Amino acid sequence: MRETETQIVAIGKLWEETKDLREVMGHPSVRHKDKERILRELFEKRVTRDVMEFLVIVLEARRLEHLPAIGRAYDEMADAFEGLVRVEVRTFLPLSPEERKRLVETLGKVTGGRQVTLLEHEDKTLLGGMTVRIGDVMVDGSVAGRLKKLKESLASAR
């Protein structure tokens, strides 16, 4: 499963990063069989047969522009299958080793015992505190977030 994941994610990134590939594969005057030939020349010796056939199916469905999103979705599904969860954490200052350890333990409990991988980012706009994103769920415990809520609360009280 991880080999397939790695290949699909890499193809999605290549699609995002290669303007010429996107233009050729999206151009209406390039025939379908030529697009398939290009895909096969680029990937057939570099990916598994299943991934190659998947690319052909995506081409036939005219959905190549969705390859980056497909890669991200496959990545998330593979993690979920293995009991992993990636959590994006933005902090004003870097987390100390002890803070990191406590956060991973807490998030592991919140996610039902899944193994947590932190994706840490410093963000000076937060002014302090942190934001945590797990999938589509965002928890804002930042000073900037609290100030924004206070401002909204004061504005609605008028």
Sequence and secondary structure as in RCSB ss.txt:
>XXXX:A:sequence
MRETETQIVAIGKLWEETKDLREVMGHPSVRHKDKERILRELFEKRVTRDVMEFLVIVLEARRLEHLPAIGRAYD
EMADAFEGLVRVEVRTFLPLSPEERKRLVETLGKVTGGRQVTLLEHEDKTLLGGMTVRIGDVMVDGSVAGRLKKL
KESLASAR
>XXXX:A:secstr
 HHHHHHHHHHHHHHHH HHHHHHHH TTS HHHHHHHHHHHHTTTS HHHHHHHHHHHHTT GGGHHHHHHHHH
HHHHHHTTEEEEEEEESS   HHHHHHHHHHHHHHTTS EEEEEEEE GGG SSEEEEETTEEEE SHHHHHHHH
HHHHHHH 
